[in-house]
């Protein structure tokens, strides 16, 4: 893996995380600090899973 591929993968994970965190904040009725931390952590796990799933199904 070269630096360009690493940078693109990191950008993809960050984009997924941002989108999923915003979705979490939209769906939560009251934003508390603990709820934000849990949502951000869950979004990070989901972002990693989404990136891994896309890499599995994309031909090289």
Backbone torsions as a table, in degrees:
resi	resn	phi	psi	omega
1	UNK	NA	126.1	179.0
2	UNK	-92.5	178.0	-174.9
3	UNK	-67.6	-31.5	180.0
4	UNK	-68.1	-43.2	178.1
5	UNK	-64.4	-40.2	178.2
6	UNK	-63.4	-42.4	179.6
7	UNK	-65.5	-41.9	178.7
8	UNK	-65.9	-39.1	178.1
9	UNK	-65.7	-42.7	178.1
10	UNK	-63.6	-39.4	178.2
11	UNK	-66.1	-38.3	178.3
12	UNK	-65.2	-43.9	178.7
13	UNK	-63.0	-42.3	179.3
14	UNK	-64.0	-39.7	178.9
15	UNK	-65.5	-44.5	176.6
16	UNK	-60.3	-44.9	-178.4
17	UNK	-61.7	-44.9	-179.1
18	UNK	-62.8	-45.1	-179.1
19	UNK	-64.2	-42.7	-178.7
20	UNK	-71.8	-32.8	176.3
21	UNK	-67.7	-41.6	177.0
22	UNK	-63.3	-42.0	177.4
23	UNK	-60.3	-43.3	178.2
24	UNK	-59.4	-46.2	-178.3
25	UNK	-65.7	-32.9	178.0
26	UNK	-69.2	-38.4	-175.3
27	UNK	-82.7	-18.6	179.8
28	UNK	-84.1	135.6	-176.3
29	UNK	-73.4	-45.5	179.7
30	UNK	-124.7	127.0	-177.1
31	UNK	-91.2	109.0	175.7
32	UNK	-107.9	161.1	-178.8
33	UNK	-59.8	-45.5	-179.6
34	UNK	-63.7	-41.0	178.9
35	UNK	-64.9	-36.9	178.0
36	UNK	-66.5	-42.1	179.5
37	UNK	-64.3	-44.3	178.8
38	UNK	-64.2	-42.9	179.0
39	UNK	-64.3	-41.1	179.3
40	UNK	-66.6	-39.0	178.2
41	UNK	-67.3	-43.4	177.9
42	UNK	-64.2	-37.7	177.9
43	UNK	-66.5	-35.6	178.3
44	UNK	-65.2	-43.6	178.0
45	UNK	-64.0	-43.6	179.5
46	UNK	-66.3	-35.0	178.3
47	UNK	-65.7	-41.8	176.5
48	UNK	-63.5	-41.8	179.1
49	UNK	-65.7	-40.8	179.7
50	UNK	-65.5	-41.0	178.5
51	UNK	-66.2	-42.9	178.7
52	UNK	-64.1	-41.5	179.3
53	UNK	-64.3	-40.8	178.7
54	UNK	-64.9	-38.5	-180.0
55	UNK	-67.8	-30.6	179.9
56	UNK	-70.7	-40.3	-174.7
57	UNK	-89.9	-11.8	179.6
58	UNK	-85.6	123.6	177.8
59	UNK	-68.6	149.2	-178.6
60	UNK	-96.2	NA	NA
